[in-house]
Amino acid sequence: MKNKSLSFWLFLTPTLIALALVVFIPMLEGLFYSFTDWDGLSFSKMVGFKNYITLFQDKAFGNAFWFTVAFVIVTVILLNVIGLGLALLVTQKFKGSSFLRTVFFMPNMIGGLILGFIWQFIFTQGFSAVGNALHLTFFQNWLTDATTGFWGLVIVTVWQMSGYIMIIYIAYLQNIPSEVIEAAKIDGASAWQRFTKITFPMIAPAFTVCMFLTLSNGFKIYDQNLSLTNGGPYNSTQMLAMDIVNTAYNAGNFALSEAKAMIFFLIVAAISLVQVLYNRKREVDL
């Protein structure tokens, strides 16, 4: 850092200023307000850790936390498995592979709110029509039940993000020297052996990146949750981001909302940091 030129810092300064104004200063303000009785406009006194004590006694926050954790676990596994599978598929030499890349990536270009409303129509109208035609109650009222509502959110998220994760894996798969794969084939290595012993170790950095992205995105999801289920029925599909927003704007308790946001930030930061450090270590071992 000491050897960086003046021009480097001049180019970096606008970015640092923007980052401070958009991220660091608001975060410090939020931390301060979490110790007050702030109502969104002003505060009259400091309340210490009262808001933090209240949030740990809030059943809605606890339910939203565990619902979000379950959602993150499922989506992280599915997104990485499906994303890597699609990447392996479209990196094979056959006609139409470039077209398939475009098709698989296109859902990521649709905004979260619009995507949620599209899938809401599919779940409420399309699934109901299939259920009525086949006389299957399984397809009825998908978004009015906590269990099927959960899987509805999972389906939408996986459908939207799989193509994005695929692109990251493709970038690393294309950097694997073809000579290494050919040598393994000549030595008699099976497709599974080539994948586990050569391909996966060489794309380990991509796995670290994709794990970080899917983890952080899973915890932060709000727009799909809002447009698809709106937290219903009876807040049973309400995720952490939605609980924080509702605490502020529906309940009018902005100070408690800030406290929840601080705990939310610490949880996501800690999990993401541990994941990155662990996977970085495994990259070296592999």
Sequence and secondary structure as in RCSB ss.txt:
>XXXX:A:sequence
MKNKSLSFWLFLTPTLIALALVVFIPMLEGLFYSFTDWDGLSFSKMVGFKNYITLFQDKAFGNAFWFTVAFVIVT
VILLNVIGLGLALLVTQKFKGSSFLRTVFFMPNMIGGLILGFIWQFIFTQGFSAVGNALHLTFFQNWLTDATTGF
WGLVIVTVWQMSGYIMIIYIAYLQNIPSEVIEAAKIDGASAWQRFTKITFPMIAPAFTVCMFLTLSNGFKIYDQN
LSLTNGGPYNSTQMLAMDIVNTAYNAGNFALSEAKAMIFFLIVAAISLVQVLYNRKREVDL
>XXXX:A:secstr
 TT  HHHHHHHHHHHHHHIIIIIHHHHHHHHHTTBT  SS    B TTHHHHHHHT HHHHHHHHHHHHHHHHH
HHHHHHHHHHHHHHHTSSSTTHHHHHHHHHGGGGS HHHHHHHHHHIIIIIHHHHHHHHT GGGSSGGGSHHHHH
HHHHHHHHHHHHHHHHHHHHHHHTTS HHHHHHHHHTT  HHHHIIIIIHHHTHHHHHHHHHHHHHHHHH  HHH
HHHTTT STTTT  HHHHHHHHHHTS  HHHHHHHHHHHHHHHHHHHHHHHHHHHHHHHH 
